[in-house]
Amino acid sequence: MAKSIALAAGAATLLGLAGATAWARPKLQLVGESSLGYTDNAQATPTADTLRTKSAFWMLSPGVNLALEQPRSTQRLGYRYEYDLFFNSGASSSSANRFDYRAFFDLAERISWAVGATATLADRFTSVAFAAPGAGAVGALPVGTGSFLQAAADQSMSFDVSEGWRAWHSASGVFSTPLFDTQGPELGVLALRLGAERSFFADAAGIEARGDYSVVSGSVDTSGAPVGLQRQLSGGGVGIWRHDFGRYFSSSTEAGALRVERLSTKRGFWTPIGSATLSFATE
């Protein structure tokens, strides 16, 4: 009888492990994106309008994702290729390869953590960004002819303080550099965010403090003269208002002020900042 119980327990354990393995098996996803657009400055030149090239362009971007879901985490590893074809300016056409990793973890009942990293190798002109306007991505790829490497990493943590109250902080960094014989600037950016909000039935109101530090070396002005090492520090804050329009649509509006200090020239200025987005989601 004892041997039968032991065999049954062993079989149940094996079945449980097999079920857990099957449940946690990574999923392979094929993704793709395409869009048409128009620009009046295909070569991103800052000079006179007579030297600018107007062109329609076609963006084609296939990719693949490998996703792993577990009870308290979701992880995704992806690759994406993008080709931007400019119909009236073939020399401005560009291509890019991007690898990215993104993960979400539930560290505790009230604490969640998201972390990510990307590496992008871009060839030729990079005036068309991967992310759409307002998507929150950092578009720090240098513009011009040549090959560039951009590496980025970010993390954010959210804490549910109490019912209706949430606090968060985030940090990110971006570094880009020219490759091979390409002449271009090197760029480094560090960014910090700290905020809190109060949620209501279909709305949420909050504030967020922001700080950024950037360093650029090897850049030139519009005449081609080198400008030396440039360092910039910015800090400010915004008020945030979010509203849900039913199950699928939501909006976010923010407005505030930012102080920008050019440490290299010891000059600074204040500027207003703001944005408004409308989102649609089915999940």
Phi and psi restraints in degrees (value plus and minus 20) as a CYANA .aco file:
   2 ALA   PHI     -84.0   -44.0
   2 ALA   PSI     -58.5   -18.5
   3 LYS   PHI     -85.8   -45.8
   3 LYS   PSI     -58.5   -18.5
   4 SER   PHI     -84.2   -44.2
   4 SER   PSI     -61.5   -21.5
   5 ILE   PHI     -83.7   -43.7
   5 ILE   PSI     -60.7   -20.7
   6 ALA   PHI     -85.0   -45.0
   6 ALA   PSI     -62.2   -22.2
   7 LEU   PHI     -84.9   -44.9
   7 LEU   PSI     -60.4   -20.4
   8 ALA   PHI     -83.9   -43.9
   8 ALA   PSI     -62.1   -22.1
   9 ALA   PHI     -84.7   -44.7
   9 ALA   PSI     -60.1   -20.1
  10 GLY   PHI     -84.8   -44.8
  10 GLY   PSI     -61.3   -21.3
  11 ALA   PHI     -84.0   -44.0
  11 ALA   PSI     -61.0   -21.0
  12 ALA   PHI     -83.5   -43.5
  12 ALA   PSI     -59.7   -19.7
  13 THR   PHI     -83.3   -43.3
  13 THR   PSI     -64.0   -24.0
  14 LEU   PHI     -83.8   -43.8
  14 LEU   PSI     -60.9   -20.9
  15 LEU   PHI     -84.6   -44.6
  15 LEU   PSI     -59.3   -19.3
  16 GLY   PHI     -83.6   -43.6
  16 GLY   PSI     -64.0   -24.0
  17 LEU   PHI     -85.0   -45.0
  17 LEU   PSI     -60.5   -20.5
  18 ALA   PHI     -83.6   -43.6
  18 ALA   PSI     -61.0   -21.0
  19 GLY   PHI     -86.0   -46.0
  19 GLY   PSI     -60.2   -20.2
  20 ALA   PHI     -85.5   -45.5
  20 ALA   PSI     -58.8   -18.8
  21 THR   PHI     -84.6   -44.6
  21 THR   PSI     -63.8   -23.8
  22 ALA   PHI     -84.9   -44.9
  22 ALA   PSI     -57.4   -17.4
  23 TRP   PHI     -88.6   -48.6
  23 TRP   PSI     -54.1   -14.1
  24 ALA   PHI    -114.0   -74.0
  24 ALA   PSI      -7.0    33.0
  25 ARG   PHI     -86.8   -46.8
  25 ARG   PSI     113.3   153.3
  26 PRO   PHI     -81.4   -41.4
  26 PRO   PSI     130.0   170.0
  27 LYS   PHI    -133.1   -93.1
  27 LYS   PSI     113.0   153.0
  28 LEU   PHI    -117.8   -77.8
  28 LEU   PSI     108.9   148.9
  29 GLN   PHI    -146.3  -106.3
  29 GLN   PSI     113.4   153.4
  30 LEU   PHI    -118.7   -78.7
  30 LEU   PSI     109.4   149.4
  31 VAL   PHI    -147.5  -107.5
  31 VAL   PSI     139.0   179.0
  32 GLY   PHI    -179.6  -139.6
  32 GLY   PSI     132.3   172.3
  33 GLU   PHI    -167.4  -127.4
  33 GLU   PSI     122.9   162.9
  34 SER   PHI    -167.8  -127.8
  34 SER   PSI     125.6   165.6
  35 SER   PHI    -175.3  -135.3
  35 SER   PSI     135.8   175.8
  36 LEU   PHI    -135.5   -95.5
  36 LEU   PSI     123.6   163.6
  37 GLY   PHI    -173.1  -133.1
  37 GLY   PSI     159.8   199.8
  38 TYR   PHI    -163.2  -123.2
  38 TYR   PSI     120.0   160.0
  39 THR   PHI    -157.2  -117.2
  39 THR   PSI     127.9   167.9
  40 ASP   PHI    -116.8   -76.8
  40 ASP   PSI     -10.5    29.5
  41 ASN   PHI    -169.6  -129.6
  41 ASN   PSI      50.6    90.6
  42 ALA   PHI     -83.6   -43.6
  42 ALA   PSI     -50.3   -10.3
  43 GLN   PHI    -117.5   -77.5
  43 GLN   PSI     -14.3    25.7
  44 ALA   PHI      33.8    73.8
  44 ALA   PSI      20.1    60.1
  45 THR   PHI    -105.0   -65.0
  45 THR   PSI     117.1   157.1
  46 PRO   PHI    -108.6   -68.6
  46 PRO   PSI     -15.0    25.0
  47 THR   PHI    -107.0   -67.0
  47 THR   PSI    -181.3  -141.3
  48 ALA   PHI     -82.6   -42.6
  48 ALA   PSI     135.6   175.6
  49 ASP   PHI     -80.6   -40.6
  49 ASP   PSI     -47.1    -7.1
  50 THR   PHI     -88.2   -48.2
  50 THR   PSI     -38.6     1.4
  51 LEU   PHI    -117.0   -77.0
  51 LEU   PSI     -23.8    16.2
  52 ARG   PHI    -104.8   -64.8
  52 ARG   PSI     127.7   167.7
  53 THR   PHI    -130.3   -90.3
  53 THR   PSI     104.8   144.8
  54 LYS   PHI    -110.7   -70.7
  54 LYS   PSI     117.1   157.1
  55 SER   PHI    -181.0  -141.0
  55 SER   PSI     125.1   165.1
  56 ALA   PHI    -103.2   -63.2
  56 ALA   PSI     131.7   171.7
  57 PHE   PHI    -159.0  -119.0
  57 PHE   PSI     136.7   176.7
  58 TRP   PHI    -144.7  -104.7
  58 TRP   PSI     104.4   144.4
  59 MET   PHI    -125.6   -85.6
  59 MET   PSI     105.1   145.1
  60 LEU   PHI    -145.4  -105.4
  60 LEU   PSI     107.3   147.3
  61 SER   PHI    -164.4  -124.4
  61 SER   PSI      74.9   114.9
  62 PRO   PHI    -107.6   -67.6
  62 PRO   PSI     138.6   178.6
  63 GLY   PHI    -184.2  -144.2
  63 GLY   PSI     156.8   196.8
  64 VAL   PHI    -162.2  -122.2
  64 VAL   PSI     121.0   161.0
  65 ASN   PHI    -144.8  -104.8
  65 ASN   PSI     124.0   164.0
  66 LEU   PHI    -139.0   -99.0
  66 LEU   PSI      93.8   133.8
  67 ALA   PHI    -134.2   -94.2
  67 ALA   PSI     122.0   162.0
  68 LEU   PHI    -150.3  -110.3
  68 LEU   PSI      99.6   139.6
  69 GLU   PHI    -130.0   -90.0
  69 GLU   PSI     112.3   152.3
  70 GLN   PHI    -151.3  -111.3
  70 GLN   PSI     149.1   189.1
  71 PRO   PHI     -75.0   -35.0
  71 PRO   PSI     -56.8   -16.8
  72 ARG   PHI    -140.6  -100.6
  72 ARG   PSI      -3.6    36.4
  73 SER   PHI    -178.3  -138.3
  73 SER   PSI     136.2   176.2
  74 THR   PHI    -157.0  -117.0
  74 THR   PSI     108.2   148.2
  75 GLN   PHI    -147.9  -107.9
  75 GLN   PSI     126.5   166.5
  76 ARG   PHI    -163.2  -123.2
  76 ARG   PSI     112.0   152.0
  77 LEU   PHI    -138.9   -98.9
  77 LEU   PSI     108.6   148.6
  78 GLY   PHI    -158.1  -118.1
  78 GLY   PSI     138.2   178.2
  79 TYR   PHI    -152.5  -112.5
  79 TYR   PSI     121.2   161.2
  80 ARG   PHI    -163.3  -123.3
  80 ARG   PSI     114.4   154.4
  81 TYR   PHI    -131.9   -91.9
  81 TYR   PSI     114.6   154.6
  82 GLU   PHI    -147.7  -107.7
  82 GLU   PSI     113.9   153.9
  83 TYR   PHI    -145.9  -105.9
  83 TYR   PSI     107.2   147.2
  84 ASP   PHI    -131.2   -91.2
  84 ASP   PSI      91.2   131.2
  85 LEU   PHI    -122.2   -82.2
  85 LEU   PSI      98.9   138.9
  86 PHE   PHI    -118.1   -78.1
  86 PHE   PSI      99.3   139.3
  87 PHE   PHI     -89.8   -49.8
  87 PHE   PSI     -56.6   -16.6
  88 ASN   PHI    -120.9   -80.9
  88 ASN   PSI     -17.6    22.4
  89 SER   PHI    -168.8  -128.8
  89 SER   PSI      60.1   100.1
  90 GLY   PHI     -80.6   -40.6
  90 GLY   PSI     -50.7   -10.7
  91 ALA   PHI     -87.7   -47.7
  91 ALA   PSI     -39.5     0.5
  92 SER   PHI    -107.5   -67.5
  92 SER   PSI     -28.7    11.3
  93 SER   PHI     -81.6   -41.6
  93 SER   PSI     124.2   164.2
  94 SER   PHI    -160.2  -120.2
  94 SER   PSI     142.2   182.2
  95 SER   PHI    -157.5  -117.5
  95 SER   PSI     136.3   176.3
  96 ALA   PHI    -171.8  -131.8
  96 ALA   PSI     124.4   164.4
  97 ASN   PHI    -136.5   -96.5
  97 ASN   PSI     112.5   152.5
  98 ARG   PHI    -153.0  -113.0
  98 ARG   PSI     110.2   150.2
  99 PHE   PHI    -132.9   -92.9
  99 PHE   PSI     116.5   156.5
 100 ASP   PHI    -164.1  -124.1
 100 ASP   PSI     132.9   172.9
 101 TYR   PHI    -151.3  -111.3
 101 TYR   PSI     115.4   155.4
 102 ARG   PHI    -161.7  -121.7
 102 ARG   PSI     115.9   155.9
 103 ALA   PHI    -162.7  -122.7
 103 ALA   PSI     126.1   166.1
 104 PHE   PHI    -146.9  -106.9
 104 PHE   PSI     110.5   150.5
 105 PHE   PHI    -148.9  -108.9
 105 PHE   PSI     117.1   157.1
 106 ASP   PHI    -114.4   -74.4
 106 ASP   PSI      78.4   118.4
 107 LEU   PHI     -94.5   -54.5
 107 LEU   PSI     -52.2   -12.2
 108 ALA   PHI    -175.8  -135.8
 108 ALA   PSI    -199.5  -159.5
 109 GLU   PHI     -79.7   -39.7
 109 GLU   PSI     -53.7   -13.7
 110 ARG   PHI    -134.2   -94.2
 110 ARG   PSI     -17.7    22.3
 111 ILE   PHI    -141.8  -101.8
 111 ILE   PSI     107.5   147.5
 112 SER   PHI    -146.6  -106.6
 112 SER   PSI     130.9   170.9
 113 TRP   PHI    -156.8  -116.8
 113 TRP   PSI     114.3   154.3
 114 ALA   PHI    -143.3  -103.3
 114 ALA   PSI     118.5   158.5
 115 VAL   PHI    -160.7  -120.7
 115 VAL   PSI     127.5   167.5
 116 GLY   PHI    -177.3  -137.3
 116 GLY   PSI     142.3   182.3
 117 ALA   PHI    -173.5  -133.5
 117 ALA   PSI     126.7   166.7
 118 THR   PHI    -159.1  -119.1
 118 THR   PSI     132.9   172.9
 119 ALA   PHI    -157.5  -117.5
 119 ALA   PSI     106.3   146.3
 120 THR   PHI    -146.2  -106.2
 120 THR   PSI     107.5   147.5
 121 LEU   PHI    -130.7   -90.7
 121 LEU   PSI      93.0   133.0
 122 ALA   PHI    -134.5   -94.5
 122 ALA   PSI     120.1   160.1
 123 ASP   PHI    -139.8   -99.8
 123 ASP   PSI     124.6   164.6
 124 ARG   PHI      43.8    83.8
 124 ARG   PSI    -162.3  -122.3
 125 PHE   PHI     -97.5   -57.5
 125 PHE   PSI     122.1   162.1
 126 THR   PHI    -146.2  -106.2
 126 THR   PSI      19.2    59.2
 127 SER   PHI     -97.8   -57.8
 127 SER   PSI     -33.5     6.5
 128 VAL   PHI    -120.7   -80.7
 128 VAL   PSI      99.0   139.0
 129 ALA   PHI    -102.4   -62.4
 129 ALA   PSI     136.9   176.9
 130 PHE   PHI     -85.8   -45.8
 130 PHE   PSI     -63.0   -23.0
 131 ALA   PHI    -113.3   -73.3
 131 ALA   PSI     125.8   165.8
 132 ALA   PHI     -93.0   -53.0
 132 ALA   PSI     136.1   176.1
 133 PRO   PHI     -76.9   -36.9
 133 PRO   PSI     116.8   156.8
 134 GLY   PHI      62.9   102.9
 134 GLY   PSI     -17.3    22.7
 135 ALA   PHI    -100.4   -60.4
 135 ALA   PSI     -29.5    10.5
 136 GLY   PHI      68.3   108.3
 136 GLY   PSI     -18.1    21.9
 137 ALA   PHI    -104.3   -64.3
 137 ALA   PSI     132.7   172.7
 138 VAL   PHI    -108.0   -68.0
 138 VAL   PSI      97.6   137.6
 139 GLY   PHI    -116.8   -76.8
 139 GLY   PSI      55.8    95.8
 140 ALA   PHI    -126.2   -86.2
 140 ALA   PSI      -6.6    33.4
 141 LEU   PHI     -88.3   -48.3
 141 LEU   PSI     111.2   151.2
 142 PRO   PHI     -83.6   -43.6
 142 PRO   PSI     129.2   169.2
 143 VAL   PHI    -121.3   -81.3
 143 VAL   PSI     112.5   152.5
 144 GLY   PHI     128.8   168.8
 144 GLY   PSI    -196.6  -156.6
 145 THR   PHI    -107.8   -67.8
 145 THR   PSI     116.0   156.0
 146 GLY   PHI     116.0   156.0
 146 GLY   PSI    -187.8  -147.8
 147 SER   PHI    -136.1   -96.1
 147 SER   PSI     117.0   157.0
 148 PHE   PHI    -155.3  -115.3
 148 PHE   PSI     126.4   166.4
 149 LEU   PHI    -136.2   -96.2
 149 LEU   PSI     109.1   149.1
 150 GLN   PHI    -142.4  -102.4
 150 GLN   PSI     109.6   149.6
 151 ALA   PHI    -141.2  -101.2
 151 ALA   PSI     117.5   157.5
 152 ALA   PHI    -162.8  -122.8
 152 ALA   PSI     130.0   170.0
 153 ALA   PHI    -165.4  -125.4
 153 ALA   PSI     127.4   167.4
 154 ASP   PHI    -171.7  -131.7
 154 ASP   PSI     137.8   177.8
 155 GLN   PHI    -170.8  -130.8
 155 GLN   PSI     128.7   168.7
 156 SER   PHI    -165.9  -125.9
 156 SER   PSI     124.6   164.6
 157 MET   PHI    -149.8  -109.8
 157 MET   PSI     113.9   153.9
 158 SER   PHI    -138.3   -98.3
 158 SER   PSI     117.8   157.8
 159 PHE   PHI    -150.3  -110.3
 159 PHE   PSI      98.9   138.9
 160 ASP   PHI    -100.9   -60.9
 160 ASP   PSI      80.1   120.1
 161 VAL   PHI     -85.9   -45.9
 161 VAL   PSI     -69.1   -29.1
 162 SER   PHI    -179.4  -139.4
 162 SER   PSI    -196.9  -156.9
 163 GLU   PHI     -81.8   -41.8
 163 GLU   PSI      99.3   139.3
 164 GLY   PHI      69.2   109.2
 164 GLY   PSI     -29.7    10.3
 165 TRP   PHI    -136.9   -96.9
 165 TRP   PSI     116.0   156.0
 166 ARG   PHI    -160.5  -120.5
 166 ARG   PSI     122.0   162.0
 167 ALA   PHI    -146.1  -106.1
 167 ALA   PSI     135.5   175.5
 168 TRP   PHI    -173.8  -133.8
 168 TRP   PSI     140.5   180.5
 169 HIS   PHI    -165.8  -125.8
 169 HIS   PSI     135.0   175.0
 170 SER   PHI    -169.2  -129.2
 170 SER   PSI     136.9   176.9
 171 ALA   PHI    -164.8  -124.8
 171 ALA   PSI     125.2   165.2
 172 SER   PHI    -169.6  -129.6
 172 SER   PSI     137.5   177.5
 173 GLY   PHI    -165.1  -125.1
 173 GLY   PSI     125.1   165.1
 174 VAL   PHI    -155.2  -115.2
 174 VAL   PSI     116.8   156.8
 175 PHE   PHI    -156.5  -116.5
 175 PHE   PSI     111.7   151.7
 176 SER   PHI    -154.0  -114.0
 176 SER   PSI     126.7   166.7
 177 THR   PHI    -170.9  -130.9
 177 THR   PSI     127.2   167.2
 178 PRO   PHI     -93.2   -53.2
 178 PRO   PSI     132.8   172.8
 179 LEU   PHI    -136.9   -96.9
 179 LEU   PSI     138.9   178.9
 180 PHE   PHI      38.8    78.8
 180 PHE   PSI    -147.2  -107.2
 181 ASP   PHI    -118.8   -78.8
 181 ASP   PSI      -6.3    33.7
 182 THR   PHI     -88.6   -48.6
 182 THR   PSI     115.2   155.2
 183 GLN   PHI    -117.8   -77.8
 183 GLN   PSI     103.2   143.2
 184 GLY   PHI    -196.4  -156.4
 184 GLY   PSI     151.6   191.6
 185 PRO   PHI    -100.4   -60.4
 185 PRO   PSI     138.0   178.0
 186 GLU   PHI    -123.2   -83.2
 186 GLU   PSI     119.6   159.6
 187 LEU   PHI    -152.6  -112.6
 187 LEU   PSI     115.5   155.5
 188 GLY   PHI    -152.9  -112.9
 188 GLY   PSI     114.0   154.0
 189 VAL   PHI    -156.0  -116.0
 189 VAL   PSI     113.6   153.6
 190 LEU   PHI    -141.4  -101.4
 190 LEU   PSI     115.9   155.9
 191 ALA   PHI    -155.8  -115.8
 191 ALA   PSI     121.0   161.0
 192 LEU   PHI    -149.6  -109.6
 192 LEU   PSI     123.8   163.8
 193 ARG   PHI    -156.6  -116.6
 193 ARG   PSI     124.0   164.0
 194 LEU   PHI    -167.0  -127.0
 194 LEU   PSI     104.6   144.6
 195 GLY   PHI    -172.5  -132.5
 195 GLY   PSI     152.3   192.3
 196 ALA   PHI    -172.4  -132.4
 196 ALA   PSI     132.1   172.1
 197 GLU   PHI    -168.7  -128.7
 197 GLU   PSI     137.8   177.8
 198 ARG   PHI    -135.3   -95.3
 198 ARG   PSI     105.1   145.1
 199 SER   PHI    -118.3   -78.3
 199 SER   PSI     124.0   164.0
 200 PHE   PHI    -139.6   -99.6
 200 PHE   PSI    -178.6  -138.6
 201 PHE   PHI     -84.3   -44.3
 201 PHE   PSI     -72.8   -32.8
 202 ALA   PHI    -148.7  -108.7
 202 ALA   PSI      -8.8    31.2
 203 ASP   PHI    -155.2  -115.2
 203 ASP   PSI     144.7   184.7
 204 ALA   PHI    -170.3  -130.3
 204 ALA   PSI     118.2   158.2
 205 ALA   PHI    -146.4  -106.4
 205 ALA   PSI     119.2   159.2
 206 GLY   PHI    -179.5  -139.5
 206 GLY   PSI    -199.8  -159.8
 207 ILE   PHI    -153.3  -113.3
 207 ILE   PSI     134.1   174.1
 208 GLU   PHI    -164.8  -124.8
 208 GLU   PSI     109.9   149.9
 209 ALA   PHI    -114.7   -74.7
 209 ALA   PSI     122.5   162.5
 210 ARG   PHI    -154.5  -114.5
 210 ARG   PSI     123.1   163.1
 211 GLY   PHI    -165.6  -125.6
 211 GLY   PSI     118.6   158.6
 212 ASP   PHI    -158.3  -118.3
 212 ASP   PSI     124.1   164.1
 213 TYR   PHI    -152.8  -112.8
 213 TYR   PSI     108.7   148.7
 214 SER   PHI    -153.5  -113.5
 214 SER   PSI     128.5   168.5
 215 VAL   PHI    -153.2  -113.2
 215 VAL   PSI     110.6   150.6
 216 VAL   PHI    -148.2  -108.2
 216 VAL   PSI     109.1   149.1
 217 SER   PHI    -148.9  -108.9
 217 SER   PSI     129.7   169.7
 218 GLY   PHI      59.6    99.6
 218 GLY   PSI      -2.9    37.1
 219 SER   PHI    -112.4   -72.4
 219 SER   PSI     144.3   184.3
 220 VAL   PHI    -150.9  -110.9
 220 VAL   PSI     142.0   182.0
 221 ASP   PHI    -108.5   -68.5
 221 ASP   PSI    -192.8  -152.8
 222 THR   PHI     -86.3   -46.3
 222 THR   PSI     -40.4    -0.4
 223 SER   PHI    -109.6   -69.6
 223 SER   PSI     -25.1    14.9
 224 GLY   PHI      74.0   114.0
 224 GLY   PSI     -19.1    20.9
 225 ALA   PHI    -102.0   -62.0
 225 ALA   PSI     118.0   158.0
 226 PRO   PHI     -86.1   -46.1
 226 PRO   PSI     123.8   163.8
 227 VAL   PHI    -131.0   -91.0
 227 VAL   PSI     -19.6    20.4
 228 GLY   PHI      57.6    97.6
 228 GLY   PSI    -190.1  -150.1
 229 LEU   PHI     -92.9   -52.9
 229 LEU   PSI     110.2   150.2
 230 GLN   PHI    -137.9   -97.9
 230 GLN   PSI     109.5   149.5
 231 ARG   PHI    -145.8  -105.8
 231 ARG   PSI     117.4   157.4
 232 GLN   PHI    -159.3  -119.3
 232 GLN   PSI     116.8   156.8
 233 LEU   PHI    -145.2  -105.2
 233 LEU   PSI     109.5   149.5
 234 SER   PHI    -152.6  -112.6
 234 SER   PSI     127.7   167.7
 235 GLY   PHI    -174.6  -134.6
 235 GLY   PSI     127.5   167.5
 236 GLY   PHI     158.9   198.9
 236 GLY   PSI    -179.4  -139.4
 237 GLY   PHI    -180.8  -140.8
 237 GLY   PSI     142.5   182.5
 238 VAL   PHI    -158.3  -118.3
 238 VAL   PSI     134.2   174.2
 239 GLY   PHI    -117.2   -77.2
 239 GLY   PSI     120.9   160.9
 240 ILE   PHI    -143.1  -103.1
 240 ILE   PSI     117.1   157.1
 241 TRP   PHI    -152.4  -112.4
 241 TRP   PSI     103.9   143.9
 242 ARG   PHI    -138.8   -98.8
 242 ARG   PSI     124.7   164.7
 243 HIS   PHI    -162.4  -122.4
 243 HIS   PSI     117.6   157.6
 244 ASP   PHI    -120.5   -80.5
 244 ASP   PSI     107.7   147.7
 245 PHE   PHI    -122.9   -82.9
 245 PHE   PSI      63.7   103.7
 246 GLY   PHI      56.6    96.6
 246 GLY   PSI    -172.9  -132.9
 247 ARG   PHI    -103.9   -63.9
 247 ARG   PSI     -47.3    -7.3
 248 TYR   PHI    -130.8   -90.8
 248 TYR   PSI     -46.8    -6.8
 249 PHE   PHI    -128.2   -88.2
 249 PHE   PSI     122.9   162.9
 250 SER   PHI    -167.4  -127.4
 250 SER   PSI     134.7   174.7
 251 SER   PHI    -149.8  -109.8
 251 SER   PSI     136.8   176.8
 252 SER   PHI    -162.8  -122.8
 252 SER   PSI     110.4   150.4
 253 THR   PHI    -150.3  -110.3
 253 THR   PSI     116.4   156.4
 254 GLU   PHI    -160.1  -120.1
 254 GLU   PSI     128.5   168.5
 255 ALA   PHI    -172.6  -132.6
 255 ALA   PSI     123.7   163.7
 256 GLY   PHI    -196.3  -156.3
 256 GLY   PSI    -177.3  -137.3
 257 ALA   PHI    -156.7  -116.7
 257 ALA   PSI     133.2   173.2
 258 LEU   PHI    -156.8  -116.8
 258 LEU   PSI     115.5   155.5
 259 ARG   PHI    -123.8   -83.8
 259 ARG   PSI     104.0   144.0
 260 VAL   PHI    -132.0   -92.0
 260 VAL   PSI     104.7   144.7
 261 GLU   PHI    -136.3   -96.3
 261 GLU   PSI      97.9   137.9
 262 ARG   PHI    -105.5   -65.5
 262 ARG   PSI      78.2   118.2
 263 LEU   PHI     -86.4   -46.4
 263 LEU   PSI     -49.3    -9.3
 264 SER   PHI     -89.7   -49.7
 264 SER   PSI     -56.4   -16.4
 265 THR   PHI    -124.7   -84.7
 265 THR   PSI     -24.7    15.3
 266 LYS   PHI      37.2    77.2
 266 LYS   PSI      21.3    61.3
 267 ARG   PHI    -147.8  -107.8
 267 ARG   PSI     130.7   170.7
 268 GLY   PHI    -171.0  -131.0
 268 GLY   PSI     149.3   189.3
 269 PHE   PHI    -178.8  -138.8
 269 PHE   PSI     139.8   179.8
 270 TRP   PHI    -118.8   -78.8
 270 TRP   PSI     126.1   166.1
 271 THR   PHI    -165.6  -125.6
 271 THR   PSI     121.1   161.1
 272 PRO   PHI     -95.4   -55.4
 272 PRO   PSI     129.4   169.4
 273 ILE   PHI    -154.1  -114.1
 273 ILE   PSI     132.9   172.9
 274 GLY   PHI    -196.8  -156.8
 274 GLY   PSI     143.5   183.5
 275 SER   PHI    -181.1  -141.1
 275 SER   PSI     140.5   180.5
 276 ALA   PHI    -165.1  -125.1
 276 ALA   PSI     110.8   150.8
 277 THR   PHI    -152.7  -112.7
 277 THR   PSI     129.1   169.1
 278 LEU   PHI    -144.3  -104.3
 278 LEU   PSI     104.2   144.2
 279 SER   PHI    -138.5   -98.5
 279 SER   PSI     130.8   170.8
 280 PHE   PHI    -148.4  -108.4
 280 PHE   PSI     109.9   149.9
 281 ALA   PHI    -163.4  -123.4
 281 ALA   PSI     124.3   164.3
 282 THR   PHI    -127.1   -87.1
 282 THR   PSI     -20.8    19.2
